[in-house]
Amino acid sequence: MGLTDSQAAVSVVAALAILAGLAGVVVPGLPALPLCWGGVLIWAFFGGTGPGRWAVLAAATVVAAGGTIVKYAWPGRNLKRTGVPTSSLLAGGLLGLVGFFVIPVVGLVIGFVAGVWVAERLRLGSNQLAWPATKQALGAAGLSLLVEFTAGVVVAALWVFGLVFT
């Protein structure tokens, strides 16, 4: 059974939303998991009929919500254990945002590292103590990105499964 023109259009819109969501993991301003989940939501509501679509949407909802929770909880727990305060992460985030606009894309990373390092240098009073804390913050940020991207890929895989089998 083939897709109607409207079902095909809805599938294309859903695919674009999911791809934008996956890109949103590394592009500031694009809400990664909400976009991925929104693509599945649009597909479930407007792409046709059948209970399989709702099962795919339910599974995507669980994965997106779980990914969002884990994305913040796991790296945050690791940082609390190592003693890096939230204020240092906020300084990194703020300078990362400024850096993104000053030096597009790579400025985000440079600004984040600089912000965390400066905050930790001021807090700890030593370059030797600030750098390990900065590395911990970078590791936590990387873990957060990995969790978010993995959840987005799982949402995308669920949608493709639903597209093929429902």
N, C-alpha and C positions, 0 to 999 in steps of 0.2 A: 504494500500500500504506500503510495507516494504522498508527499506533503503538498498541501494547498499553498498558493502563493502567500497567504497571510501567515500560515504556520512557518513557512520558510523565512519570511521577514522577521517574525518573532524570534526564531532560532538564531538568525544573524545578529539581531539586537542583543540577545542573551549572550552569544559568543563574544561580542565586542565588549559587553559589560564585564564578563569574566576575564577577558584579556586585559582590560584596563585595570581591573582589580589586581591581577597578578603583577602588572607593571607598578601598581600603587604601593607594592611592598617597598620599592626603592625610590619612588618619586613622591616627594612631599606634596601634600595637598590632595592626593587621591586616596580615599579610604578603601584600603585593599579588600578586606573581608566583607564589608558591607556591599561593595560593588560586585564581588563574586556571588554573594548570596542573592543580591538584587537581580542578577542575571537569571539565576535559577527561579526566583520568584516570578519574574516576568514570563519566563517560559512555562511555568506551571499554570499561571492564570490565563494566559492568552495563546498558548501554543497548541491547544487541542484539549481533548478530554481523556479521562481515564484515571483510575486510582493510582496507577504507577507514578504519575507526575507528583501526586501529593506525597507519596512515600519518598520520592527523590527530594522533594522540598523539605520534608521533615528531617531526613538524614543530613541534608546540607545545612539546615538550621542548627542541628546538634553539633556538627563539625565546626561551623563558623562561630557559634557561641563558645564552644569549648576551646577553639583556637584563640579567641580573643581573651578568654580568662587565663589560659596557660601562657600566652604571649606576655602578659604583665606579671603574673604570679611567679613563674619559675625564675626568670632573670632577676626579678626584684628580691626574691628570697636569697638568691646567690649573692647579690650585692649587700644585703643586710648582714649576711654571715661574714663577709669580708670587711664590713665597716664603711663602705662608700655611702655617704649620705645623699638623700634625695636632692638637696640643694646643689650638689656638684653635678648631678644629672640634669637638673633644670638649667644650670649655667651652660652645660654642654649643648643642650637642646636649643637654647636661645642663640648661642653663637653659631651653632650648626645651621639654624634658620637664616641668620644674617649671612653666613658664609655661602649658603646656597644661592643667594641673590647676587653676592659679590663675585663669586667664582662658580658659575652654574654647575650643578651636579657634584663635582668633587669638593666644592666648598662646604657642602653639608658635612662630609666626613672630617675635613680639615677643621672646620669650626667646632664640631662636636669634640674632637680630641683636644683642641686648644682650650675650649671652655671648661672641660672637666679638669684638664691639667692645671689651669690657672686657679680654679676653685680649690682643688686639692693642694696646690702649692701654698695658697693663702691659708688654708685650714691647718696644714701640717707643718708649714714652715721649712720645708726641705724638698729639693729636687729629687733626691733619692727616695723619699717617701711618696712623693706625688706621682711618680711614674708607675709604680705597681698598681696604685689605685686607678689610674687612668687606663691601664691595660685591663683591669677587672671590668671597668665600665664599658670598654670596647667589646669585650667578650660577651657581656650581658646584652649589649645592643645587637651584636651579631646573632646571639641565641634567639632574641626576640624576632629578628627578621626571618630567621630560619623556621621558627614555629609558625609565624604568620604565612610565609610562603608555602610551607607544607600543607597547612590547613586550606589555603587557596587552591592548591593543586588537587587535594582530595575533593573539594567542592566541585572543581572543574571535572574531575573524573566521574563523580556521581552524575553530573549533568550529562556528560557524554554517554554514560551507561543508560540514563533515562532516555536520551535522544535516540539511541539505537534500539532499545528493547521495549519502549512503551508506545 
